[in-house]
């Protein structure tokens, strides 16, 4: 794993209003009304996170603008800065949508995807793309990106995300490591993560895990900040991000993003 010299993880500052204690829980209505983005001051420079929907977000970073699992059509990204890099975790329609890619990928945009999605891309788009398998590493503008296995470990769920196919990602900015879980349960690889400053953790049934498992994993690998995301779907939203926030412990600050419009299931 790539190592960087890094100051104490607790010295990172967040550019939004600080709340008392280690957990920030913003009511959904307040967050949605403000269309809030969070800005993190890091040794590499400012990183701004703008939730888009469900599993999709935009990260404005010192190395460029990164779109993660962009779906939902061009209108979801109106007003967003253009993508320099697109990261795709896997092939499911709430993570990979070719029409959306056609809208947001420009001539200079690069794409990093798992091998299954890479094989699905049109030939012309493959020319702008790189595939990286579980355990591999990709690079973008000097940024090292690790592909973390993302899969189900509960027997009756293994058909959704079989081991070896799908990716999570760790983005290694200078002195700041960001983990995107993709669709996964609380695998040994997730629990073994170290020195994660910002994490995005999925939790919905039956496709990923419940809030208890997600909180247990977070309490073990102790990211400085975590966004619960991907918490609605076929189950109608049974996993409560605020309940998750109360379970993660005091080592991690929970950030609530504007992931869903009222009534939206993901």
C-alpha positions in Angstrom: 0.0 0.0 0.0 1.3 3.4 -0.9 2.5 5.4 2.1 2.6 9.1 2.5 4.1 11.2 5.3 1.1 12.6 7.1 0.3 14.8 10.0 -2.0 13.6 12.8 -5.3 12.6 11.2 -7.2 14.7 13.8 -5.5 17.9 12.5 -7.6 18.0 9.3 -10.1 20.8 9.2 -13.5 20.7 7.6 -14.7 23.8 5.7 -18.3 23.6 6.9 -19.6 24.7 10.2 -18.3 22.5 13.0 -20.6 20.8 15.4 -19.9 19.8 19.0 -18.7 16.3 19.4 -17.5 13.8 16.9 -20.8 13.3 15.0 -22.4 15.8 12.6 -26.0 14.9 12.0 -27.9 17.3 9.8 -31.6 16.8 9.2 -32.2 15.7 5.7 -34.6 18.6 4.9 -32.0 21.2 6.0 -29.2 19.5 4.0 -31.4 19.2 0.9 -32.6 22.8 1.1 -29.0 24.0 1.2 -27.8 21.6 -1.5 -24.8 21.3 0.8 -21.3 20.4 -0.2 -18.5 19.7 2.3 -15.0 21.0 1.8 -12.1 19.4 3.5 -8.7 21.1 4.0 -6.0 18.5 3.4 -2.2 18.6 3.0 -2.9 18.2 -0.8 -5.3 21.1 -0.9 -9.0 21.5 -0.6 -11.3 18.6 -1.5 -15.0 19.4 -2.0 -17.6 16.7 -2.0 -21.0 17.3 -3.7 -23.4 14.4 -3.3 -25.5 13.9 -6.5 -27.8 10.9 -5.8 -27.7 7.5 -4.1 -24.1 6.3 -5.0 -23.1 9.2 -7.3 -21.0 12.2 -6.2 -18.6 14.7 -7.5 -15.3 15.4 -5.8 -13.4 18.6 -6.7 -9.8 17.8 -5.8 -6.3 19.2 -6.3 -5.7 16.8 -9.2 -9.0 17.4 -11.0 -12.7 16.9 -10.8 -13.7 13.3 -10.1 -17.1 11.9 -10.8 -17.9 8.7 -8.9 -20.5 6.2 -10.4 -22.3 8.9 -12.4 -25.8 7.9 -13.3 -29.2 9.7 -13.6 -28.7 11.6 -16.8 -27.1 14.8 -17.8 -29.5 16.9 -15.8 -28.1 15.6 -12.5 -24.8 17.2 -13.3 -26.0 20.6 -14.5 -23.9 23.3 -12.9 -21.2 20.9 -11.8 -17.6 21.4 -13.1 -16.7 19.1 -16.0 -15.3 15.7 -15.2 -11.5 15.1 -15.5 -11.8 11.5 -14.2 -14.7 9.1 -13.9 -14.5 6.2 -11.4 -16.9 3.3 -11.9 -17.2 0.6 -9.3 -19.4 -2.0 -11.1 -22.0 -2.7 -13.7 -25.3 -2.3 -11.9 -27.6 0.4 -13.2 -27.3 2.6 -10.1 -23.5 2.8 -10.6 -23.0 2.5 -14.4 -25.2 4.1 -17.0 -23.9 4.5 -20.5 -26.3 7.4 -21.5 -25.0 9.4 -18.5 -21.4 8.6 -19.4 -22.1 9.8 -22.9 -23.2 13.1 -21.4 -20.5 13.7 -18.9 -17.4 12.2 -20.5 -15.6 14.8 -22.7 -12.6 14.4 -25.0 -10.1 14.8 -22.2 -12.0 12.9 -19.5 -10.3 9.7 -18.3 -12.2 6.7 -16.9 -11.1 4.0 -14.4 -13.4 1.0 -14.0 -13.4 -2.6 -13.0 -12.8 -5.1 -15.9 -16.5 -6.0 -16.3 -17.5 -2.4 -16.9 -14.5 -1.7 -19.1 -15.6 -4.6 -21.4 -19.1 -3.0 -21.7 -17.8 0.4 -22.7 -18.1 1.4 -26.4 -14.8 1.0 -28.2 -14.2 4.7 -28.6 -14.7 5.2 -24.9 -12.4 2.4 -24.0 -9.6 4.5 -25.6 -10.1 6.9 -22.7 -10.4 4.2 -20.0 -8.3 2.0 -17.9 -9.4 -1.2 -16.2 -8.2 -2.2 -12.7 -9.0 -5.4 -11.0 -9.3 -6.2 -7.3 -6.0 -5.6 -5.6 -4.6 -3.6 -8.5 -3.6 0.1 -8.7 -4.3 2.8 -11.2 -2.9 6.3 -11.5 -4.4 9.6 -12.5 -2.3 12.8 -12.6 0.1 11.3 -9.9 -2.9 10.1 -7.8 -2.5 6.5 -6.8 -5.9 4.7 -6.8 -6.2 1.3 -5.2 -9.0 -1.2 -6.2 -10.4 -2.7 -3.0 -12.5 -5.9 -3.4 -16.3 -5.2 -3.0 -18.5 -8.2 -2.6 -21.2 -9.9 -0.6 -20.2 -12.3 2.2 -23.7 -13.4 3.3 -24.6 -16.6 1.5 -28.0 -15.6 0.2 -26.6 -12.3 -1.1 -23.5 -13.6 -2.9 -25.2 -13.6 -6.3 -25.6 -9.8 -6.2 -21.9 -9.0 -5.9 -19.7 -12.0 -6.3 -16.2 -12.0 -5.0 -13.6 -10.8 -7.5 -15.8 -8.8 -9.8 -16.5 -5.3 -8.3 -14.3 -2.6 -7.0 -14.2 -0.2 -4.1 -11.5 2.4 -4.3 -8.9 4.1 -2.1 -7.7 7.4 -3.5 -4.3 8.4 -2.1 -4.0 12.1 -2.1 -1.0 13.6 -0.4 -1.6 13.1 3.3 -5.3 12.2 2.8 -6.8 8.8 1.9 -10.4 8.6 0.6 -12.3 5.3 0.5 -15.3 4.6 -1.7 -17.0 1.3 -0.8 -19.1 0.7 -3.8 -21.6 -2.2 -3.2 -20.2 -4.4 -0.6 -20.7 -5.9 2.8 -18.3 -5.5 5.7 -15.5 -7.6 4.2 -12.2 -8.4 5.8 -10.6 -6.1 3.3 -12.8 -3.2 4.4 -12.2 -3.9 8.1 -8.4 -4.0 7.5 -8.2 -0.6 5.9 -5.8 1.8 7.6 -5.3 5.6 7.8 -8.6 6.4 6.0 -9.5 10.1 6.3 -12.8 10.1 4.4 -15.0 7.1 3.7 -18.3 6.5 1.8 -20.1 3.4 3.1 -23.1 1.7 1.5 -25.9 0.1 3.4 -29.1 -1.2 1.9 -30.7 -4.6 1.9 -30.6 -7.1 0.3 -27.8 -5.8 -1.9 -25.1 -4.7 0.6 -25.3 -4.7 4.4 -27.4 -3.3 7.2 -26.6 -0.2 9.3 -25.3 -2.4 12.1 -22.7 -4.1 10.0 -21.7 -0.9 8.3 -21.3 0.8 11.7 -19.3 -2.1 13.1 -16.9 -2.0 10.2 -16.4 1.8 10.5 -15.8 1.4 14.2 -13.0 -1.0 13.4 -11.1 0.8 10.7 -11.9 4.3 12.1 -12.0 6.8 9.3 -11.8 10.4 10.4 -15.0 11.2 8.4 -17.7 9.0 6.9 -20.6 9.5 4.7 -23.4 6.9 4.8 -24.6 6.6 1.2 -26.5 4.1 -1.0 -29.0 3.5 1.9 -32.3 3.3 -0.1 -33.4 0.9 -2.8 -35.6 -2.2 -3.0 -36.0 -2.3 0.7 -37.6 1.1 0.6 -35.0 2.7 2.8 -35.0 0.5 6.0 -31.4 1.5 6.9 -31.4 4.7 8.8 -28.3 6.8 8.4 -28.9 8.6 11.7 -29.1 5.3 13.5 -25.8 4.4 11.8 -24.3 7.7 13.0 -25.1 6.8 16.6 -23.4 3.4 16.4 -20.1 4.3 14.8 -18.5 5.6 18.0 -16.6 8.8 18.8 -13.5 8.2 16.6 -15.4 9.1 13.4 -17.4 12.1 12.4 -20.5 11.3 10.3 -21.4 13.5 7.4 -24.9 13.5 6.1 -25.1 14.2 2.3 -28.0 15.3 0.2 -28.4 11.9 -1.5 -32.1 11.7 -2.2 -34.9 13.9 -3.1 -38.1 13.5 -1.0 -39.7 10.1 -1.8 -36.7 9.0 -4.0 -35.7 5.4 -3.4 -32.4 5.3 -5.2 
